[in-house]
């Protein structure tokens, strides 16, 4: 007996840089461990994909002091890329992740270009499906976001990693803190990026008024959660338009790299907003801490929305081609 999908069921599968996901919902890096941590709570096999914790060539202990701090509408974190190193990940964690079922995306970070390249070579020979190049982590003193704020530096690193991991699709995770996000993305695309994920956390801070000092030893930390969602959504909308314009105006007429949107997504309606704004898929992060079943609920909600409207594929959710107004939000609104 086969478990065939009814003819009228929508197809939730998406293709990201050649990797087929059974649906557009991915567990974001750093918020889902390696997947097995949640396996006793939710059906992890139902997810479209899982991003690993941030991985570096050598093991890292992470930051000292406070690491997580709640805000009224979000979460500040200063983990500092604690991880066992890529070799240990491949040996111990990857086989268990592979058995879970969803597509596997390795989040690659580093303190300098050499560390990124060495890590990329190891991942290129591994069983991961895709590499997410993290050039946007605000919680490390070297590497991370330093590469993602400038188009030239971002492109140089992307080119090196692209060469070192020639057999894996490469998705570059962009920083919302970049002065010109579109310029960084265009530079990375020219250097070999196959897709983009955005946004990573926003640089923020908190002060402990009782102790009269910053909460985090590094002072600044990364803000995620519902507070950042409207900002992240606008950035996805703008980047989609910028990449479409670049593709349209290029001599080769190449298709623009797909976008995976993230930032404060907590329910199906949040995810639908990002898919309508131009995201091919979405990542869900801090919502999993508050509601471990949030991702499976989001998948179900997307399916319900599509069935109610007779939509057959997730591509039909994208409103950018039919939107009658400006395709790019442009300058900030005036008072």
C-alpha positions in Angstrom: 0.0 0.0 0.0 1.4 3.4 -1.0 1.0 6.7 0.9 0.3 8.8 -2.2 -0.6 12.4 -1.7 -4.2 13.2 -2.7 -4.5 14.9 -6.0 -5.9 18.2 -4.5 -3.1 18.5 -1.9 -0.7 21.4 -2.5 2.9 20.7 -3.2 4.9 22.3 -0.4 8.3 21.2 -1.7 10.9 23.8 -2.7 14.2 23.8 -4.6 17.1 25.8 -3.1 20.2 25.8 -5.2 19.6 22.3 -6.4 18.6 20.9 -3.0 15.0 19.7 -2.8 13.2 20.4 0.5 9.9 18.7 1.3 8.5 22.0 2.5 9.8 25.5 3.0 10.4 25.4 6.8 14.0 25.1 8.0 15.2 25.0 11.6 17.6 28.0 12.0 21.2 27.7 13.1 21.8 27.8 16.8 18.2 27.3 17.9 17.7 23.6 17.1 21.0 22.0 18.2 21.6 19.2 15.7 18.0 18.1 15.5 18.1 15.1 17.8 17.6 17.3 20.8 14.0 18.0 19.6 13.2 14.5 18.3 11.4 13.4 21.4 9.1 16.5 21.3 8.3 16.9 17.6 8.4 14.9 14.4 11.7 16.3 13.1 11.3 14.3 9.9 8.5 16.6 8.9 10.8 19.6 8.6 12.1 20.9 5.3 15.6 21.3 6.6 17.9 21.7 9.6 20.7 24.2 9.9 23.4 23.1 12.3 24.8 25.2 15.1 27.6 27.5 13.9 30.6 25.3 13.1 34.2 26.3 13.0 37.3 24.4 11.9 38.6 24.1 15.5 36.4 23.6 18.6 35.3 26.8 20.4 34.2 27.3 24.0 32.0 30.3 23.2 31.7 33.5 25.2 32.0 33.9 28.9 29.3 35.4 31.2 25.7 35.8 30.3 24.7 34.2 27.0 20.9 34.6 26.8 18.7 37.5 27.9 15.0 38.0 27.2 13.6 41.3 26.1 9.8 42.1 26.0 9.6 41.2 22.3 12.6 39.1 21.6 15.8 37.4 22.8 19.4 38.7 23.1 22.1 36.1 22.6 25.9 36.1 23.0 26.8 32.4 22.5 30.0 33.0 20.7 29.8 30.0 18.3 30.4 27.3 20.9 30.8 24.0 19.0 32.9 20.9 18.9 34.7 21.7 15.7 33.9 20.4 12.2 35.8 17.1 12.4 34.0 16.1 15.6 30.7 17.2 14.1 31.2 15.1 11.0 32.2 12.1 13.1 29.7 12.2 15.9 26.7 14.4 15.0 26.3 14.2 11.3 25.3 10.5 11.1 22.6 11.1 13.6 21.4 14.2 11.7 21.4 12.3 8.4 19.1 9.7 9.9 16.5 12.3 10.9 15.4 12.8 7.2 15.3 16.6 6.4 17.9 18.3 4.2 21.0 19.2 6.2 22.6 22.6 6.0 26.0 23.2 7.7 26.4 26.7 9.1 30.1 27.5 8.5 31.9 30.2 10.5 35.5 31.1 11.4 37.8 33.7 12.9 39.8 34.3 9.7 39.8 33.3 6.1 42.1 30.3 6.6 39.7 28.8 9.2 36.7 29.3 6.8 38.6 27.6 4.0 39.8 24.6 6.0 36.3 24.1 7.4 34.8 24.3 3.9 37.1 21.6 2.6 36.0 19.3 5.4 32.3 20.0 4.8 32.8 19.5 1.0 33.7 15.9 1.6 30.9 15.3 4.1 27.3 14.2 3.8 25.7 17.6 4.3 23.5 18.9 1.5 24.4 22.6 1.6 26.8 25.0 3.3 25.4 28.2 4.9 28.4 30.6 5.0 28.0 32.7 8.1 29.4 36.2 7.5 27.0 37.8 9.9 27.5 36.6 13.5 27.8 39.7 15.8 28.9 37.7 18.8 32.6 37.0 18.0 35.5 39.4 18.2 37.1 38.3 14.9 35.6 36.9 11.7 31.8 36.6 11.6 30.0 39.9 10.9 33.3 41.6 10.1 33.2 39.9 6.7 29.6 40.7 6.1 29.5 44.4 6.3 31.6 45.2 3.2 30.9 43.9 -0.3 34.6 43.5 -1.2 35.5 41.5 1.9 32.3 39.4 1.7 33.0 38.6 -2.0 36.6 37.7 -1.3 35.6 35.2 1.4 32.8 33.8 -0.7 35.1 33.1 -3.6 37.6 31.3 -1.3 34.9 29.1 0.2 33.3 28.5 -3.1 36.6 27.2 -4.4 37.2 25.1 -1.3 33.7 23.6 -1.3 33.2 23.2 -5.1 30.7 20.3 -4.7 28.3 21.8 -2.3 25.6 24.5 -2.9 26.6 27.7 -1.0 24.1 29.9 0.8 25.5 33.1 2.3 23.9 34.3 5.5 23.7 38.1 5.4 23.9 40.6 8.2 21.1 43.2 8.7 23.8 45.5 10.1 25.5 45.9 6.6 25.3 49.6 5.5 24.4 48.4 1.9 22.9 44.9 2.1 22.1 44.8 -1.7 25.7 45.6 -2.6 27.0 42.9 -0.3 24.6 40.4 -1.8 25.5 41.3 -5.4 29.2 41.0 -4.6 28.7 37.6 -3.1 26.5 36.4 -6.0 29.3 37.4 -8.4 31.8 35.5 -6.3 29.7 32.3 -6.4 26.9 32.4 -3.9 24.0 30.1 -4.9 21.5 31.4 -2.4 21.1 33.9 0.5 19.6 33.6 4.0 18.7 36.8 5.8 18.6 38.2 8.3 21.0 37.2 11.1 20.5 38.9 14.4 20.6 42.7 14.9 23.4 44.2 17.0 21.8 45.3 20.3 22.6 45.4 24.0 21.1 45.4 27.5 22.2 47.0 30.8 21.8 45.4 34.2 20.6 48.4 36.3 21.1 46.6 39.6 24.8 45.9 38.8 25.2 49.1 36.8 26.9 47.4 34.0 26.1 45.8 30.6 24.5 42.4 30.8 27.0 40.8 28.3 30.7 40.6 28.7 31.1 41.6 25.1 28.6 44.5 25.7 26.8 44.0 22.3 24.8 40.9 21.5 22.4 39.7 18.8 18.7 40.5 18.9 16.2 38.0 17.5 12.5 37.3 17.9 9.2 39.1 17.1 10.7 42.6 17.5 12.9 42.2 14.4 10.3 40.5 12.1 9.0 43.7 10.3 12.6 44.9 9.7 13.7 41.5 8.4 10.6 41.3 6.2 11.4 44.7 4.6 15.0 43.6 4.0 13.9 40.4 2.2 11.5 42.5 0.1 14.2 45.0 -0.8 16.8 42.3 -1.5 14.5 40.4 -3.8 13.9 43.5 -5.8 17.6 44.3 -6.0 18.5 40.8 -7.1 15.7 40.8 -9.7 16.9 44.2 -11.1 20.5 42.9 -11.3 19.5 39.8 -13.1 17.2 41.7 -15.5 20.0 44.2 -16.3 22.8 41.7 -16.7 24.1 40.7 -20.1 23.7 36.9 -19.3 20.2 37.3 -17.9 21.0 34.9 -15.1 18.3 33.9 -12.6 18.7 35.7 -9.2 19.8 33.5 -6.3 16.9 32.3 -4.1 16.3 33.9 -0.7 15.6 32.1 2.5 14.0 34.6 4.9 14.3 34.6 8.7 13.8 36.9 11.6 11.1 36.6 14.3 9.0 34.1 12.4 6.7 32.4 15.0 3.5 31.3 13.2 2.2 30.4 9.8 1.1 33.9 9.0 4.6 35.2 9.7 6.1 32.6 7.4 3.5 33.4 4.7 4.5 37.1 4.8 8.1 36.2 4.0 7.1 33.8 1.3 4.9 36.5 -0.3 7.8 39.0 0.0 10.0 36.8 -2.2 11.5 34.2 0.1 11.8 30.7 -1.4 11.8 29.2 2.1 12.0 30.4 5.7 14.0 29.6 8.8 12.5 29.5 12.3 14.8 30.2 15.2 13.9 31.6 18.7 10.3 30.6 18.4 11.3 27.0 18.9 12.5 27.9 22.4 9.1 29.1 23.5 7.0 26.6 21.5 9.0 23.6 20.3 6.2 22.6 18.0 6.1 26.0 16.2 7.7 24.7 13.0 5.4 21.7 12.5 2.5 24.1 13.2 3.8 26.5 10.6 4.1 23.8 8.0 0.5 22.7 8.7 -0.7 26.3 8.5 1.0 27.0 5.2 -0.7 23.9 3.8 -4.1 25.0 5.1 -3.7 28.5 3.6 -2.8 27.0 0.2 -5.7 24.5 0.3 -8.2 27.2 1.2 -7.2 29.3 -1.8 -6.6 26.5 -4.3 -2.8 27.1 -4.6 -0.8 24.2 -5.9 2.8 25.2 -5.2 4.5 27.5 -2.8 5.8 29.6 -5.7 2.2 30.9 -6.1 2.5 32.5 -2.7 5.1 35.0 -4.0 3.2 38.3 -4.7 6.2 40.2 -6.1 5.4 39.7 -9.8 1.7 40.8 -9.5 2.1 43.5 -6.9 0.8 46.8 -8.5 2.9 49.2 -6.4 6.6 49.8 -6.3 8.6 46.6 -6.2 11.2 48.0 -3.9 10.4 50.0 -0.7 13.1 52.5 -1.5 13.7 55.4 0.9 12.2 55.5 4.3 8.7 57.1 4.5 8.6 60.8 5.4 6.8 62.1 8.5 
